[in-house]
Amino acid sequence: MAINLEKGQRQSIEAPKFIVGLGWDSNSSSTGEGFDLDASVFLVGANGKIPNDNHFVYYNNLKSPDGAVTHTGDNLTGAGDGDDEKIQIDLSTISPDVNEICFVVTIHHADTRRQNFGQIRNSFIRIIDQTNTELVKYELDEDFSIETAVEFGRIYKRNNEWKFEAVGIGMKGGLQDYLNKYN
């Protein structure tokens, strides 16, 4: 049975291999243009920064240098139920230099399309094991009315134990805000 987390709550991750699923829906009262949301992953070292650009995994760089994090590809519409984008994680092969894995979702061309996360609903991040059993889920219930990028969650290592944290923090500068934060 899945553990539903609230913002800021944490849960130990016992399985070394799992899938992080991210999902969302757009409101019908949108701006007239389709929504294209993108999941991005930042593999961060002890200093809170990515070691190099290859540790930023997204639709144009689908795999981390150690092969431990794989983005399964860009979903351009987000149509349908369930996960819109997935990230495969294998903590047994992750580089010892990585202490944190941050999951960020951004709205592609949010500024020109005049879109923000206030127009997005049913957002979630979840962890699914190898048998497709949901282990942890965090449903973002906050109204991000000006934000165009949201960090859904992070997996971090403390005392050789990996934990998931439900983050739910948005930024209005889009992906560039997160690139500045982690680069």
C-alpha positions in Angstrom: 0.0 0.0 0.0 1.4 3.4 -1.0 2.3 6.0 1.6 0.7 9.4 0.7 3.0 12.2 1.8 2.2 15.8 2.6 4.5 18.7 1.6 7.8 18.4 3.5 7.3 14.8 4.6 10.0 12.2 4.1 10.1 8.5 3.5 12.9 6.0 3.3 13.5 4.3 0.0 14.2 0.6 0.5 14.3 -0.6 -3.1 17.5 0.2 -5.1 15.7 0.1 -8.5 12.4 2.0 -9.1 10.6 4.4 -11.3 9.7 7.9 -10.5 6.4 8.8 -12.2 5.3 12.4 -12.7 1.8 13.4 -13.8 -0.4 16.4 -14.4 -3.5 17.7 -16.2 -4.2 21.1 -17.6 -7.4 23.1 -16.9 -9.9 23.4 -19.7 -9.9 27.2 -19.2 -6.4 27.6 -20.6 -4.8 30.2 -22.8 -5.8 28.6 -26.1 -2.5 26.9 -26.6 -1.6 23.3 -25.6 0.4 22.7 -22.5 3.8 20.9 -22.8 5.3 20.1 -19.4 8.8 18.7 -19.1 10.3 16.7 -16.2 13.9 17.4 -15.5 16.3 15.8 -13.0 19.3 17.4 -11.3 21.9 15.0 -9.9 23.5 17.1 -7.2 26.7 16.7 -5.2 27.5 17.5 -1.5 27.9 21.2 -2.4 24.3 21.4 -3.7 25.4 21.8 -7.4 25.5 19.4 -10.4 29.1 18.2 -11.0 28.8 19.0 -14.8 26.1 19.6 -17.4 25.6 15.8 -18.0 24.2 15.5 -14.5 21.2 17.5 -15.7 18.9 14.8 -17.2 16.0 15.9 -19.4 14.5 15.4 -22.8 17.7 16.3 -24.6 20.0 14.3 -22.2 18.1 11.2 -21.3 20.8 9.4 -19.2 23.1 10.3 -16.4 26.9 9.7 -16.9 26.8 6.6 -14.5 23.6 5.3 -16.2 21.8 5.2 -12.9 19.1 7.8 -14.0 17.3 7.4 -17.2 14.5 9.7 -18.5 12.1 7.6 -20.7 11.2 10.5 -23.0 9.2 13.7 -23.4 5.4 13.6 -23.4 4.3 16.6 -25.4 0.7 16.7 -24.4 0.2 15.1 -21.0 -3.1 13.6 -22.3 -4.5 10.6 -20.5 -4.4 9.2 -17.0 -1.3 8.1 -15.0 2.3 9.1 -15.3 3.0 11.6 -18.0 6.8 11.2 -17.8 8.9 8.6 -16.1 12.4 8.5 -14.7 14.1 5.1 -14.1 16.5 5.1 -11.1 19.1 2.5 -10.0 20.6 3.6 -6.8 23.0 0.6 -6.8 25.0 2.1 -9.7 24.8 5.8 -8.9 28.0 7.7 -8.6 29.2 8.2 -5.0 29.5 11.9 -5.8 25.7 12.2 -6.1 24.0 13.0 -2.8 20.7 14.3 -4.1 18.3 13.7 -7.1 15.9 16.6 -7.6 12.8 16.3 -9.8 11.6 19.5 -11.4 8.6 20.0 -13.8 8.5 23.1 -16.1 6.1 24.4 -18.6 7.7 24.6 -22.1 7.5 28.2 -23.5 5.4 29.3 -20.5 6.2 33.0 -21.0 5.1 33.2 -24.7 2.1 31.0 -24.1 1.2 32.9 -20.9 0.9 29.7 -18.9 1.6 28.9 -15.3 1.1 26.1 -12.8 -2.2 27.8 -11.6 -3.6 26.3 -14.8 -2.3 22.8 -14.0 -4.2 20.4 -11.7 -3.8 16.8 -10.5 -0.1 17.1 -10.2 1.8 14.3 -8.5 5.1 12.5 -8.1 5.2 8.9 -7.1 7.7 6.0 -6.7 6.8 2.6 -8.2 8.9 -0.5 -7.6 9.8 -3.2 -10.2 6.5 -5.0 -9.7 4.6 -1.8 -10.5 3.5 -1.4 -6.9 3.2 2.3 -5.8 5.5 2.8 -2.7 5.1 6.6 -2.1 3.0 9.3 -3.6 2.8 13.1 -3.2 -0.1 15.0 -4.7 0.6 18.7 -5.0 -2.5 20.5 -3.8 -1.0 24.0 -3.7 -2.1 26.7 -6.3 1.0 27.8 -8.0 -0.6 30.9 -9.7 2.6 32.6 -10.9 5.1 29.8 -11.0 6.2 28.2 -14.3 8.5 25.6 -12.7 7.9 23.4 -9.6 10.3 21.1 -7.8 8.0 18.1 -7.1 10.3 16.1 -4.9 13.9 15.0 -4.2 15.7 11.8 -3.2 18.6 12.4 -1.0 21.3 10.4 0.9 21.9 10.8 4.6 24.0 8.4 6.6 24.1 6.0 3.7 20.3 5.9 3.6 18.2 7.2 0.7 15.0 9.1 1.4 12.3 10.8 -0.6 11.1 14.2 0.3 7.8 15.8 -0.9 9.1 19.3 -1.8 6.4 21.2 -3.8 8.2 24.5 -4.2 7.7 26.6 -7.3 9.7 29.3 -9.1 8.4 31.9 -11.5 11.5 32.1 -13.7 11.0 28.7 -15.2 13.7 26.2 -15.8 16.4 28.9 -15.8 15.7 29.5 -12.1 16.6 25.8 -11.3 19.6 25.9 -13.7 20.9 28.9 -11.7 20.2 27.1 -8.4 21.9 23.8 -9.2 24.6 25.0 -11.6 
